[in-house]
Amino acid sequence: MINLNKIYLLCFLTVCTLHAVGQTITASFTPAASGESFTGKVFLYLSKDSKTPKDEMVGVYKFPCFAISVKNVRPNQKVVFDDAATFYPVVLSDIERGQYNAQVVWDRNEGGRSIGDSPGNMYNDAVAVNITKNTKQAFTIVCNEVVKDQPFVETKFIKELKSPSALLSAFYKRPTSVNAAVLLPKEYFEQPSRKFPVLYWISGYGGDYHFYSGRNDNSAPVDTTACIRVFLDGNCPGGHCVYANSDNNGPWGDAVTQELIPLVDKTYRTNAGRLLTGHSSGGWTVLWLQTHYPKVFTACWSSSPDPVDFRSFQQIDLYNDKNLYYAKDSSFRLAGTIAGRYPWITMKTMCSMEHVVWRGEQMHSFNFVFSTRNADGTPRSLWNDETGDIDHGTFEHWKKYDISLYVRTNWQQLKPDLQGKIRVSVGNQDNFLLNYPVHLFDDEMKKVDAGFVFAYYPGDHFTVSTPEYRTTGLQFLEQKYNESGLGK
C-alpha cells in the first residue's frame, strides 16, 4: 500500500533541496552614490572574460545577465538577484560554474544610450564572484560609483555644439538638447569672410561625438571643397534615434532640421549647401533625412545603411515571414555573419539578451524608432521575446519607416526635390546582410528612373571603406554641391 505521508514528505524535502541550491547575489548602493531612494531597473552583468562586462555590446558579446525591477530602495538597502530575475541564458542557479567578473548597474534612465555608461547611473567596479558549488551560495555587491557626464574639451578646429530642443524637451519632460562636434576647416581662419557648405556626418550605432573632445583635427574637405563638418552620433535613451520622428523617441528629425541646423547657420559662416553622409545606422539616417526633408539637404551619400527595404530585414521578409528567430526550415536566422556567409550572431541570441538588457541596444533600438507605444510607455515589440513570432499588427506601424516603400509610393511628389540626389554604396559581403535590401531599393529606384547612384564593392561592413570607396562617395557629394550652384 502506498504511504501518502512519505510521498508528501519526500516532495517537501525535494522542494527544500532545490531551493537550497539556488544562488543569490544581493546588491545595494551607498549614500555616497545617492542619498535618495531608487525606483527602476537594476542589472547584473557577469563575465569570465571581460573586466568590465557592463560596457560590452549586448548580443555581439555574449555573457550572463539579469534584471530586476525595484521600488523605493533606500541607500544601503539590499535587493536580491535570484532565480526570479529576468535572465540570459539561464537562471542564476544554473549558470556555468567558475569565476566571474560581476557588475551591477542601477539605471536612472536620464538620457544616456548605454545603460552601463548613462550619466547618473550607479555601479560598482567589477568584483570577482566564484560560483563553484551546487549548494546555495550568496554574494554581496556594493555600488558606490556614479557615471559622470563626459566633459568636452574644445580646441581651435573642434567645437562642441549643444542645441537646446524645445521639441524634445516637451517630449521627454526634461531639458534635452541635440549634441554634436563641429569640425572647422583651416580655411575658416585663413579666409575670414568666406562661407562654407556643411557636411552633416552621422555616426553608426554606438558612436559618440565625444570622440573629438580634445582633438585638433581640422575638417577634411568634401573631395576638394573645404567644408564644415557637423558630427552627430544619434544617441538617445532608446538607442540610435536615427533622427527620425517616432512615437517612442520623440521628434528627432524635426529637432535637427528646425532647431539644430538654424543654430549651426547662426553660429558659423555657412552657405545653403547641406550635405549628408553616414555609415551603417548613420547610412540609414542620412537616407531618411534626405528623403523626408529633401528641400533642406543638397545631397546624401549613404554607406552600408541599416535595412532600407523591409522585404529583407537581415534577409527576413517582414511582410510575409512569420518568425524572427527561425527560418521555414527551422534553422536560426542570423543577425550577424562573417563575410556575409558564416554564422556569427543569431537573432535569437541577440533578442534574448536584449530581453534582459533592453534599453539602448541594437534590436530594441529598431522597436523604439519604428514601433508604436504601449500604454506603459514602452515600445511595442515587433516580435515575441520567447518564441520569435512576428506581430504583424506592430509591423503595420513599422511600414512607415520602410524607406524603399516610402520613396516609390511617393515618388511623383518627391521627384522635383529628390531626383539624382542620392548615392548608396555597400560591400558585397556585408556582415549584417545589408547588401540585400540595398539591391531591392536599387531595383525599385530604377523602375521610377530616380537617378540615384548605387555602387557595390568587395568587402564587408568594416573593410569596405577603402580610400577608393571614400573618395568616390565624396566626389559624388562635391558634384551635387557644384551642380546646385552654391559653390560659385
N, C-alpha and C positions, 0 to 999 in steps of 0.2 A: 504494500500500500504506500502511495506517495505521501511523504511528510511535507505538507504545505508550509509549515512553520520554518522548516530547514531551508526550503527554497526561498522564502521571503528573506530569511537572514542572509543567505548566500547572495541574493540580489542586492541587498542593502550594503553588504561588505564590498561587493564589486563596485558599486557606485562610489562608495567612500574611497576605494583604492584609486579609481580613475580620477577622482577629484584631487587626491593627494599628489599625483604625479604632475599636476598642472604647474607650468612655470608662470611666474608673475614678475613684472617689472613695475615698480612704483616710481612716480616722478613728482617733483614739486619745484617751485621756484622761490627764490629768496626775496626778502624785502628790498635788497639792493637791485634786483632785476625789475621789480614792480611793487609798489606799495598798495596797488589796487587789486580787487578781485578780478578773476578772469572767467569769461564765458566764451566758449567757442570750441574749435577742434584742436586736439593735441596729437602730435605724430611721433612715432617711434621708428627710427631708422637703424638697421643692423647690417653690418658688412664684415666679411672676413678679409676683404682686400682693401677697400677704401678707408683712408684715415679720417675722412670727413663725409660720411655717407649722405648727410643732409644736402650736400652740394651736387650730388650726382644726377644725371639726366634719367628721369624715370622712364622705364621701358627700354631705353637704349642700354642702360646699365641695370642688370637685374640683381635685386637684393631683397631680403625680407623687410617688410614694412607693415606698420599697424597704425590704426587711428581710433580715437575715442572722442565722443562729444561730452563736454563738461559744462557745468553752470555754477557761477558764483564761487569759484575756487579761490580761497584766500592765500596769501603768501605763507609758505611752509606747510600748507595743507597738501596731503598726498592724494594722488589719483593713481588708479591701478590699470595697467595693461595686462589682461589675461585672455583666456580663450573666447571671451565675449567681444573682444575688439574686432573691428573690420581688419582683414588680414590679406597679405600676399606673402608667399604662395600657399602657406598652411597656417593653422592656428599656432599660437606661440608655443604650446606644449609639444608640437610635432616638428618643429624646425630641426634641421640637421644639427647634431651636437658639434661643439667646438667653440673656439674663442671668437667673439665678435667685437668690432668697434661699434659702440652704441651712442646715438644722439637722440635727444628729444627736442621737439620744437613746438612752442605754443603759438598758434597762428592768430594774430590780431586782424589780419586781412585789411590793412590800412593803405594799400595801394601798390605794393610791390608785386612782381610777377611770381618769382620762385618762392615757395614757402620757406625754404631754408635760408634765403637771402633777403626776405622782405623786411624793410626797416620797421623797428618796433617789436619784432618777434623775439621771444625769449628762447634761449637754447643753452646747451652745455657743450663744453669742449669734450670731444669723444673720450669715453671711458671703456675699459675692457670688461666684457661680460663673458664669463666662461661657463657655457652650458654643457655640462659633461654627464649629468646624471639623469636617470629616468624617474627618480623620485623628485618630489617637489623642491624647487629652488626659488628663492626670492632675491631680487636685486633692487637696488635703490639708485636713482639718478636725480641729482640736484642741479637745477638750471639757474645759473647766476650771470649769464651773459645776455646782452641785448644787441640785435643787429642795428648798427648805426646807419644813418643817412650817409651816402657817399659824397664827399666834397668834390667839387670840380675846380681844377686849377687852370686858369686861363693863361695863355701866352700871346705873343704878338699875332700869330696866324690862327690860333684856335680860341674860339669863344663859346661860352655856354649861352643858350637861349632858352628861357622858360616863358612860355606863352600862357598867361592865365586864361583859363577857359570858363566862361560863364555857362556855356552849353554843358560841359562835362561836370562842372561843379554842381549844377542843378540836378544832373542825373545821379551822381554819387552822393549828393548831400554832404559834401565836404570840399574844401578848396582843392581844385585839380588843375594841373597845367599840362600842356603839350611840350615836352622837353626835347632838345636837340643840341648837337655840337655843330658849330658853324666853322668851316674851314675857309680862310681867305687866301686868294692868290697873291703872289708877290707883287703883281701889277696893281693891286688895290692900293698899295702905298707908293708905288713908283709913279702912278698916273692918278692923282687925287681927284680929277674931275671926270674920270671915266666911269661908266655904269656897266654892270656885268650881268649876264644871264645866271640863273640859279639852277644847279643840278640837285634835285631832291633825291637823296640816296637812302633807300630803305634797307635796313639790315634783315637778315634771315632770322629764324626763330632763335631766341636766346641771346641775340646781340645786345650790346649796351653802349649807349653813347658816351659813357664814362671812359671807354677805351681811349678816347682822345684827351682825357684830362692830363695836363702837364706836358703833352707833346707839343712840338713846334713845327709840325709838317704843314707847309703851305699847300693850298688846294691844287691838285693836278688839273690840267686843262681837259676840256672835252675835245679830245684829239689835239687840235692846235688852238682852240679857243679858250682863253682864260675865263674861269667861272668861279663863282662862289658855290661851295658845296654845303648843303644842309643835311647832316646825318641824323636820321630818325630811326629809333630802334623798335618802336611798336609795342613796348612792354606795357601791360596793364594787368590788373588782378586776375583776369580770365585767361591770360597767356599772351599771344600776339594779337593786338587789336586789328591788324591789317588796315587800319584807317578806313574802316567801313562802318557806317551806321548800323547798329544792331540792338536788338531788344535787351541783351544781357550786358554788353559792354558800354553802350551809350553811343552818342553821335560823334564818333571819332573822325569820320570823313568830313563832316561839316566843321568840326573844330579845326582841322588842318586848313581847309580852304577858306573859311570865313574869319578865322582868328589868327592862326599861326602865320600864314602867308602874308596877310596885311602887315603883321608885326615885322616880318623879315624885310619887307619892302620899305617900311618906315625906318628901320634901324640901319640898314645897309644900302649902299648905292647899287640898286638893281635896275635892270630894264624889264620888259614884259616877257622875256624869254624864261620859261619854266619847263625844265626837262626832268624826266623821271628815270631812275634805274634802280634795280634791286635784284637780289638772288634768293631763290627758294621762297620762303614766306614773303620776303621782300619783292620777289618777282611777281607773285600773285597780287600783292598790294598795288604795285605800280600799274598793272593792268586794270585793276578795279578803279583806281583814281582816274586813269586816262579815259576809261570807257564811261564813267559816271560823272565826270567833270571835264568833258572834252574841250570846253571853251577856256578852262583855266590853264591847261597844260599844252605845251607846244608839241611834245612827242615823248614816247617812252621806249626804253629797251628793257624787256623783261627776260631775266636769266633763270632757267630751270624753275619755273613757277610751281607752287603747290597746285593741286588738281584744278585745271581750268575748264574741264568738261566732266560732269558728274556721271557720265556713262563709263568713265574709267577713273574711279577713285581708288588708287592703289590697285588698279585692274578689277575693281568691283563696280558693277553696273548698278548704281543706287536706284535707278528707275525700275529695274526688273529683278535683281538678285534679292534673295530672302535673308541671307545671313552674312554678317561682317567677319565672323571668325572662320567659317568653314566654306569651302567651295562645294559645288554639287557632288563631287566625288569624295567628299569628307576630308580632303587634305586641308592643311592650315593655310589660310590666306596670309600673305606677307605684308608687313608694314615697311620692312627694310630688307635690302638684299646686298650682296657683294657683287659688284659689277653687273647689276641688273639681272642676275641669274641665281646665285647661290643663297639659300636662306640665311638670314641674319636676325631679324626681329619678326615675330608673328603678331598679327593683330590681337590675338587672344592674350598674349603676354602683356603687350603694351596697355591694352584696355583694362586688364585685370589689375595691373599695378596702379593704373590711374583711378581705378575704383576706390583705392585707398588714398593715394596722394593725388587728388583730382584737380585742385585749383592750380592754374598756371602751367599745366602740362599739355603736350602736343595734341593728342586726340581730343581731349576735352576743350582745348582751345578752339577747335572747329565747332564744337557744340555752343560755346559761348558766343561765337560770331554768327553762326548760321541758324541756330535754333530759336524757337520762341521761348518764353519764360514761364516756369511753373509758378503756382500760387505762392510757394515759399521763397521765391526769388532766385532759385537755382535754374540753370538752363535745362530745357527738356532734352533728354538724351536721344540720339538717333538710334541707338542700339540697346538691347537688354544686356546689362553687365554680366549676367550669369550665362545666358545662352548665346548671345551674339545676334539674336534675331533683330532685323531692321524694322523700325517703326515707320511705316510709310506715311502715317499721318504727320509725323515730325518732318519727314522728308519734303512734304509739300511746302514747308517754310524754307527749307534748305534751297529749293529750286531758285529762289530769288538771288542766290549767290553763285549760281552756275553761270560763269562769265560767257562761255560759248553760247548758251541758250539765250542770255540777255542780248548779246550783240546781234545774233542772227534774227532774233524776234523783232528787234527794234532798229534794224539796220537803216531803213529809209529815213527815220528821224535822226539817227546818229551820223549818217554819211557826210553831210556838209562839214561837220566839225571833226570827223574822225578818219576820213579817208587817208590811207597811207601813213598814218602817224605812229604805227606800232611795229616793233621788231620783237620777235620771240626767238630765243636760242636755247638749246638744251643738249645734254650729252646723250648719246645713243645707249649708254649703259647706266642710266641714272639709278642710283641705289634705291630710290623711293618710287621708281617706276613712273616718273613724271613725264617721260618722253611720250608715253601712250596717250594721255589726254591732250598733249600739245599737238600730236598728229591729228586727233579728231577735230580740234579747234582749227587747225590749218585747212583741213578738208572743207569745213563749213565756211570759212572765210573766202576760199577760192570760189565757192558757189555764188557768193554775192559780189565778187570782184572788189574786195575791201582794200586791196593794195597793201596789205600787211606783209611783212617780210618774216619768213620762218626759216631758221637755219639749224642744222643738225650736225653735231661734231662727235668725234671719238672721245670717250672719257665718261666718267661717272659724275655724281653730284659734286664731288670735291676736287676732281682732277681736270674737269672740263675747262676751267678758267685759265687757259694758256695766254701768252702775250697776243697771239693772233686773234683769239676769241675776244679778248677785251678790246683790242684796237678796232676790230670790225664793228663791235657794238657802239663804241664811242664815235666812230666815223659816221654811223647812221644818225646819231643824235646831232652831231655837228651839221650834217647835211640838212636835216629838217629845220634846224635853227637858222641856217643861212637861207633856206627857201622861204622862211617866214618873213624875211626882210628885216628882222630885228638886229641882225649883225652888222648892218651898214652904218 
